[in-house]
Amino acid sequence: MATPAAPTPLDGLMTDPYGTYAKLRESDPVRRVSGPDGSPAWLVTRYDDVRAALTDERLSVDRRHALPGSYRGFSLPPALDANMLNMDPPDHTRIRRLVVKAFTKRRIESLREPVRNTADRLLDAIERDAAERGGAEREARADLVAAYAEPLPIATICDLLGVPATHRRDFTDWTDALIAPDPARPERAKETVVAMLGFYTGLIADKRKAPGDDLLSDLIAARDEGDRLSEDELTSLAFLLHFAGYENAVQLIGNSVLALLTHPHQLAALREDPARLAGAVEEFMRYDTSAVFSIRRFAREDVTIAGVRVPAGETVFLGLGSAGRDPDRFPDPDRLDITRDAGGHLALGHGIHHCVGAPLARLELTVAVGALLERFPRLALGVPEQELRWRPSMRARGLLALPVVY
């Protein structure tokens, strides 16, 4: 059995993630690393190992199984921490069942037209902005992250939860403050958590008095054999749906558009046959997912993964991004191929913690990419690829900006 290596910083995942993954899969597929806060954790990188670990009941998401000093993730107050990402069965089973009853296929499909309308409105605004700046059509420029990838998901999640449009800017600022904390303002994250808690507490109280046709109102009313969500569970769930629904969608849209713009033959093939878009969406998620790791796990007992013993109580990161580039599962994985059968990718998780919002993520990405390509037939990168900057975050892989010309 292999001897644990000394913890290795995760810096390489910021500068060269897929090159780093490739080296680890080849020589050190279960590696002891330093977590984002410097505390020790284990990183699993091969597809088969990651997939198996996602359903291994010996790996818990409940922080109570973590040893002191292990990486534990976000520190949140109880009213925001009582969500499915921190729960094992039976609590996880109970809450997920209630969520699924409200998060119906019909509700998600009903969002398709509003999402498309929002996409068209944002694209109209991009064109108006270019016209007001007086640029020639062939030289019109935009930042697709700020002008498109960010506002589209926030509008969608606000519509889904029944959040007034006046708070959409707050949602964007709050999420950004938690995804990539500002080292110069360490107090901002704490202030953000307080603001979000106050907002959700008030919103739930308002909807309890006057329910609407939205997911949050349905969750307030949801019951299962006399069981229902507690106040902390309701507040935590609203936070989770907002945070995950916004964060993942923003990065997926930006990463997917970038993948197409840096693979002109694939872009041309998709333009030639838009019916390929549904399959292309799966390939986008496999090729460059926004979720670098699954939610951290804690070993309930000593667990052996790929011949390496992970001691009880230590933290485990499961490399979703690495699994999508494993050549033993996906031939020639560093090549974008929209005709590939990318089924079985782990970008949205696997097992009981598979993303409950997966249908919404797929809908948003399909609509966002489709509307963009329809509107701008000459879309191209506005800067050399090497000048693009990525978010300084180990949680989510996403662009700070995506300059384009159209």
N, C-alpha and C positions, 0 to 999 in steps of 0.2 A: 504494500500500500504506500502511495506517495507521501512524502513528508511535506507539510505545509510550508510554502515559501514565505519569505518576508513580505509584508504588505507593499504593494506597488502603487504609486500615484496613478490616477486615471487621466492625467493630463493629455495623453495621446489620443483619448477619445474626443477631445475638443479640437485638436489640430488635424488629425488623420484617423477618423473613427474606423473606417472600413479596412484600412491598412493595418490598424492595430488589432481589430477583430481577427483578421486573417492570420496574423502571427500567433495570437492566442489560441485559436482553434487548432493550429498545427502543432504547437509545442506545449501549451499550458492551458487546456480547455476549462479547467476549474482553478482559477487563480485567486490568491489572497491579495486584496487590493485595499487602498485607502478610499473610504467613501468621500462624498462631497464635503463633509465637515472634518475629514481627517481620521475619523474612527474606522476600525477595520471591518471588512466585509469580504465576501467571496463572490467572484464573477464567473458565471457559467456561460459558455459561448457557442457550443455546438448545438445544432438543431435538435437532434434526438434527445440530448440531455436536457435542453431547455423545455421541450414539449413534455417530457416525462415529469420534470420537476414541477411544472405548472399544475399537475394533478396529484402530486405526492402529498398525502395528508400529514406527513411528518414535517412538512414545511408550512408554518402558520403565518398569517398576516397580523395576528394579534400581538401587540407590543409586550404583553405580559410574559411572552416567551423569550424576550430578548435579555441577554446578559448586560449588566452595567458596562458601559463603554462601547458597546456595539452601535453601529449606525442604526438609528430608529426612524429617520425621516422627519417630516414636518412636525413641529410641536404646536399643537392647536388646543384651544380650550375644549372641554367636553362637549359643548353645544355644537361644535363643528367637527368633532373627531368621531362621533358615533355613526360612522358610515360604513358601507359594505367593504370598503378597501381595508378596513381595520378589524374585520369580523370573520370568524370561522363559523361553520354550522354549530348549533342550530340557529343562532341569531341571524347569520348571513342568509340562510335559507328562507327564514321568515320574511325578512325585509325585501329580499330580491323577489319573492313571490308577490308581495304587495306592489312592488314597483312594476313588475311585468304586467300585472293586471291593469295598470294605468298607462303604461308605456306601450300602447297597442300598435299593431301594424297599420291600422286605419288612421290613428293619430299621426304617425310618422308620414304616411303617404299624403295626408291632408296638408302637409307642409311643403310639398313639392312646388305647387304654384306660388305660394308666398316666397319661397327661397328663390325661385326663378325671377319673380318680380323684383326682389331685392337686388339680385345680381344685375339685372338689366338697369335698374336705377343707379347702381354704383358705376356701371360701365358708361352710362349717359354722363355722369358727373366727371368721369375721367376725360371724356371727349370734350365736354364743356370747358374744363380747366385748360386743356391744351389749346382750344380755340381762343380763350381769353388771353392766353399768353402769346398768341399770335404766331405759333410755330407752324411751319409747313406740315402737311399731313404725313409725309414720309419721315419727318423728324420728330413727331410728337412723342413725348416721354411721360412716364409715370412710374411711381413706386407701387407695385402691385401688392406688397404687404400692407402698407398703410392705407391705400385707397380701395383695396378689394378683399384680400385674405383676412384682414382683421375685422372690418365692419360686417361682413357677410355672416360669419358664425355668431357674432354677438347679437345681431338682429334676430337670428333664428332661435337661439337659446332663450332670449327674452320673450319672443312670441310663444315658445313652448311652455315656459314657466309662468307666463302672464305677468311679466315685469313691464312697468310703464316705460315708454320709449325715452323719457327724460333721464333715465338712469343708465342708459347704454354706455355713455362715456365713463361713468363710474366703474362699470363692470370691466371695461378694458383696462383702466388704470389699476384697479385692484389685482387683476390677474397678472398683469405685467410685473407688479411689485412683488408677487410671490414666486413667479417663475424665475426671475433673474434679479435678486435683491441687489440694491445699490450699496456697495461697500462704504460709500461716503455717507450713507444715511441708514445705519443699522436699525434705527428706531422705526423706519417706514413700514417694515413687514408687520411689526406689532400693531402699529396704528391701523394698517389695512385690515388685519384680522378683527380688530375692535369695530371698525366701520362696517365690515361685512356682516358680523354677528348682529349688530344693531339693525341693519337694513333687513336681513332675513327675518328677524324676530317681528319687526313691524309689518312686513309683507304678509307673513303667515297669519298674523292677527287680523289684518284687513281682509284676507281671503276667507278666513273662518266666519267673519261677519257677512261678507258678500261674495260668495263663490262665483267663479267665472268658468268659462269653457277652456280650461287650461290644465296642464299636467299637475301643477302644484295644488290646485283646488281638488283634483281627483285624489292626490296622495293624502290630503287632509282627511278626505272621506273614506279612504281605502280601508277595508276590513277583510280579515281572513279568519273564519271560525271564531269571531268575537275578538280577535286580536287586531291591534292597530298600531300605527307608529307613535312613539312617544314624542314629546316636544323636541328633545335633543336629536332624536333620529330624523324627524322632519327637517329641522334646521340643517343638520349635517348633510342630509340627502339633497336639499336644495343647493347647498354649497358645492357638493360633489358634481351634480349635474351641470351646474354653471361652469365650474372650473375645468372639469374634464371635457365638457362639450365644446367649450371655447378654445382651450389650449390646444387640444389635439387637432381640431379642424383647421385652425389657423396654419399650423405647421404643415399639415398634410397638403393643403392647397398650395402653399408656397413651394414645398419640396417637389410636388408633382409637376407644377408648371416649369420649375427649373429643370427637372429631368427631361421634359419634352424639349425645352429650348436648347439643351446641350446634346440632344440626340435628334438632329434634323430629319433623319430618315424615318424615325418612329413618329415624329410630328407629322410628316407628310403622309404616312400611312394612315394615321388617325383622321387627318383631314379628308383623305380619300374615301375612307369608310367609317363614318361616325358611329356605326352600329357596334364597332369594336370598343366603344368607350367603357361599357360595363366591365369587360375583361381587363381593359387597361387600368381601371381603378384598382383592381386587385394587384396588378403588377406594380403600380405606383407605391402602394403600401408595402409590398415586399421589398422593393428596391431601395426606398429611403423613408422608412417610417418615422413618425414624429416621436413615438415612445421608445426611447433608448433602452430602457429596462422595464420589466413588469414592476408592479408594486413590490417593495422589498419583502422578503420572507425571513422567518426566524426558525431555526431548527428546533423542533420540540425535543429531539433526542439526537444522538450522534447519527449522521446520515452520510453514506458513501455515494458520491457522484463521480462517475468516470474514474473510479479507483482512488479518489481523494476523499479523506475523511473530513467532514465538516462537523466540528464539535457542537454539542447541544447549546442553544442560546445564541449562536453567532448568526450574523445577517448574511443573506444570500440575495444577490442580484441575478436575475435571469435575463440574458441578453437577447431581447426581441429583435433588435436591429442586426445583431450578429447572426442570429438564426436565419434571417432572410437572405443572407449572403453565403450560407454554408453550401459549398459545391457538392457535398454528399446528398443534399436534398434538392437543390436547384442547380442544374448544369449551367456552366458559364454565368455564375450569379452576378458578376459585376457588369453585365450587359443588360441594358433595358430592352425588353422585348414585349411589346403589347399583345403579341399573339401567344405568349407563353401561358401555360396553365399554372397560374400562381396559387391555385387553391391549396389550402393547408398552411399558408403563411401564418405567422403568429403575431402580426402587427397589432391585432385587437385582442390578444390574449388567447386563452384556451382553458377549458374546464369551467369550474363553477364561478371563476372570476372573469370569464370572457366578457368583454365590454357590453354592458346592457344597452348602450347607445350605438352599437355597431350599425344598425340599419340607418340611423340618422347620419352617421359619419359617411357612409357610402352615398346616401342621397345628396348630401351637401357637396361632396367632392365631385360627384358625377355632374351635378347641375353647374357648379362653379367652373369646372374645366370646359364643359360643353359650351356654356354661354360665352366664355372668354374666347374660345377658338372661333366661334361663329362671328363674333363681333370684329375681331382683329385678324384678318387673314395673313398679315405680314408681321406678326408679333415676333420680336427677337430680343435677346439680351441687350441691355443698354450699356453694360460695362464688361470688361473681360471677366471670365468666371473666377479667376484667382483673386479678384478684388472684392468679391462678395464677402460679407461678414455674417457670422453665425451667432446666435444667442449664446451668451456665456453661461450655459446651464447644462448640468449633467442630467436633468430630468427630461428635457424635451429638446429634440434636434429641430431647429428651425432658423430661418433667415431673419436678420434684423431688417433687411430691406431687399427688394427684388426690382432693381431698375430695369425697365424695358423700353423699347421703342416700338412704335406700331404705325 
